[in-house]
């Protein structure tokens, strides 16, 4: 059915029919600036945002069929191209449905039936989603990780298996873990403290899957790669993501000089230029984050003398046998970290 509508009412009417669609099936509606028609997809499709099967609206559909002349030379077919919208979240996807007269299979009762191939784009396989915080990964690892998930969602399982193996290689390179083989590198990740014994064993399982795919040309099953992805996501979250998230939301122990200077910058941002204190007094409550201030202060004194750390100067005076420093500039804490 077709209605002429006022442009200003278009969005409100669309929302009303979306609500009605939950209770009334098989209504045909489509909305443009002048006319209102509605089409619902009779079948549920996977939504990459909702992470599940959802009802969708058809926003646009184009069907391609053989011309009268082509029908004598080719199989009878129909090729449908649709733009669809999830009724749950509004996510837009592209749907392709193809079927021809040769596509016949047995139904559950052993009778022949025609079927159609259906593909949604962007492609995403349930259980194969990318990490939300992948932007926190080192650039090379992020690139390999993204390409591997793309291959997995495109059902390129051989390439995905090789990609997972490459992710482990890239992690070893990033952490400066070397060895003549990936097996040795994985063992060194464990002895260097990056992995537990169980985590190391899991990475060897990924190595086996990758080797079988690349050397024996054995295509792994989807379920195998879903498990591999869970292992990889856990690994890179522990090594690269979790600490970044925690550091920006919780107090954490300072274990290296770079984190120490970052802590100083945060403390100094609330001070004023010309303030003079010992490091202990500047740090205040943050002293609890340091097991031993001495080695960090010695390195800081060298950086002040060389000009590497520009925000403090050594006053040359002592307070309770501790050096007194003066703030000469306020650090800029602007950052894109999350």
N, C-alpha and C positions, 0 to 999 in steps of 0.2 A: 504494500500500500504506500501511497505517496501523499505527503502533506506539504503545502506551502507555509513556510514559517518566517517569522521575524528574525533577522540576524542576531539581535540582542538576546533572544530566547534560546538560541541554538544550544549553548553549553548546558543550560538548565534542563532542557528537554533530553539531551544526551544522557545526563546523569540519572534522570528519572527512568529512562528505558533500561539503563544498565542495572538499576535496582530491580525493576520489573522482570528483567531477564532471569534473575535468580529463581523466580517462581513460575514464569511462563516460558516454555520452551518453543523452539521452532518459529520464532518471530523473525521476520526479515526487516532489518533497519540499517540504513546508512545515512550519515549526516554530511551535508556540504552547506555552502552558504545560503542556498535557496530551497533545497529539497531535503526531506527527511525520509530515509529508508534504513532498515536495520537488517543485518545478516548475522546470524550466529553460527559458529562452527559446531556441527552436530557432535563432534568428537573432541575429547579433552586432549590437550597437548602439553608437553613439558615446558615450564616457564623457568628461565635461567635465573630470575630474580627470586621468585617464590620457592624455587628448588623443589618443584613437584608438579604433578598433573593438574592443570587448571582449565576452566572454560575460557574460550577466546572469542572476541568479536572479529569479523572480517571487515577491515577498513577499505580494502581494494582487492579485486580479483580479475585476472585475465586468463582466459582459457584458450589454448592453442590446439586445433584439431586439423587433420589433413584436409586439403582442398579436394574438390570433386576430382580433379585431374590426378592428384597425388594418391587418392584412395585406391586407384588401380595398381599402383606401383609399390606402395608401402603397407606396412601393417596398420590396421585401424588403431588409433591411440588418442589419448587426451593428456595434455600437459598443462597443469594448472599452476599459476603463480599468484600467491596471496600475500597481502600485508595484514597481519593479525595483531590484536591487542589483548593482553591478558586482562580478564575481568577482575582478577584479584589485586593486581598492583599497577596495571596500566603499561607494563613493559611491551615494547613493540618488537615483533619478530617477522621474519620472512619465511613463508612456507611454500615448498614445492611438492606437488603431488603428481605422480606420473603412473599411467597404466596403459597397457596395450593388450591386444587379443592373445598374445603368446604367454601372458603372465597368468598361469593357472597352477593351482596347488590343491592339495586335498584338505577338506575341512575336517573337524574332529570326528565326523561320522564316515569318513572315507569317500565323500562325494567331491567331485571337482568344483572349484570356485575360483573366480577371478579375484585378484588382489592388486593393490596399488603400492608403490614405493613412496614414502613420505620423508621429507628432510626439512628440518628447521634450521635457520641461520640467524644470528651466529650460532654455530654448533656448540653444544655443551652436553656432555654425558653425565647422567646422575652419578654422584660420587667421584667426579673428576674436576671439581672446581678449584680455581686458583686461590692462593692465600690472599686475604684482604690486604696484608701489609707487605706485599712483595716489593713495594717501592723502597723498602729499607734494606734490601739485599744489595751486595756489591754488584756493579754493573754487569760483569761477565756472567755471574751466576744467575742474575735476574733474566738476562737475555736467553740463556740456555733453558732455564726453568719455563719461561713463557712459551718458547718454541716447542718444548716437550709437551706441555699441556695442550697446546693447539693441535699437535699431532695426535695426541690421545683422543681429543674430542672429535677429530676428523676420522677416527677409526684406523689411523695409520699405526698399528700396534708395534710393528717391527721398529719403526723410527722412534716411537715413544720409549721403547725398552732401551734402545741405544742412547736416547737422550737422558734417561735416568742415570745410566752409567756415567755419562759425560758430566752430569751435575756433581757426582761424587769426585770425579777427577778435578773439576773446577774448584770444589771446596778444598781439596788437598793443596792445590796450587795457591789458593788465597791464604791458607794458613801456613804456607811454606813447609808443608809435609812432603818429603821426597822419598822416592824408592824406585826400584827397577820395574815393579809391577803394581797394579792397583791393589792386589792382595796385600803386599807389603805396606803400602800407604795406609790402607784401612787399619792394619795392626798398629801402625805408628800413631794414628789418630787416637787409638785407645791408650797406648803407653804415654802419649803426651797429655792425657787428661781431658781430651775433647769428647770422648765416648766412654760409656760403660761397657762391660763385657757383652751384655745383651744387645746393646745398640750396635756394637761392632759385628756381632753375628748376623744381625739384620742387614747390615750393609753388604756383607758377603753374599747374602741371598739375592740382593739387587744385582751384584756383580755376576752371579750365575745366570740370572735372567738376561742381562745385557749381553753376556758372552754367547749364550745359546742363540740369541737373536742375530748378533752380528757375525758370528763365526759358523754356526750351524744352520742359519736361516730358519730357525724355528719361531713361528709366530706365537707370542704368549696370548693367553686368554685375557679378556677384559677384567675378570675378577682378580687375576694375578696382578695386573697393572694398577688396579684400584688399591690393592694392599700396598704395593710398592710406593704409590703416591702418598699414602698415609705415613709410611716410614720416612720418606723424603721430607714431607711437610713438618713432621715432628723434629727431624734433624735440623733443618734450616731455621725453624722457629727457635729452637734451643740455642743455636750457634749465633744467629744474627738478629733475631727480631725481639725475643722476649726481654732481653736486657735493655734494648733501646726503649721499649715501652715502659718498663719498670723505672728506668732512670729519670724519665720525664714525669713520673707520677708518684714515686715512692723514694724514700731515703735508702741509699745502698752504700755498702762499704766501698771506699776508694782504694783500689788495688794497684794503680799505676799513676805515673806523673801526669799524663795527659788528662786523666779524670780529675786529678788534684787541681790542675790549673783551671779546669772547667768549673770546679766547685768554688775556687777563689773568685772567678769572674762573677759567678752568681751572687756570692756574698758581697762583693764590692759594688754591685749594681745598686744596692740599697744604701751605700755610704755616700759621702760627699768628698770632693777633691780637697786635699789638705788634711784629711783625717789621719792621725798618727796613733798606731797601736802595735802591739806585738801580734804575731800570727795567731797565737792562741786566743787573744782577745778579739781579733777580727773574726775568727771562725766561730767563736761562741759555742752554741749547741752542736754545730757541725763537727766539732772535735771528736765526737763519738764515732764518726764515720772513718776515722784514721786509727789504724793499729799503732803506727809509729810516725810522728810528724817529722822527725829529724832528717831522714834521707830526702824527703820531699823539700824541706826547707834548704838543705845544702844545694840541691839542684836549682831551686828558685833563686838563691843568691848568685849563682853563676849566670843565670839568665838575666837577672837584673843588671849585673856588671857588664854583660855583653850587649845589653839592649834588646835581647830576644823577648823578654817580658816587659812591656812598656808601661804597665799600669802602676808599678810600685817603685819607690826609691828607698835606699838604705840611709836612714838618718844618721847612722854612726853612733847612736846612743843605745843604752840598755835599760831594761825595766825588769827587775827580778831576775837578772842575769840572762835575759832574752832580748834579742835584737828588736828594735822598734823600726817600723816601716811607715812610709807616708804614701797615701794614694795620690798619684799625679794625673791620672786619667781614669774615666769610667768605662769599663768594657761594654761593647755592643753585644747584647745577647740575642739579637734578631736571628731566628733560625726557623727552618721548615720542618724540623723534627716533630714526630707525633708520639 
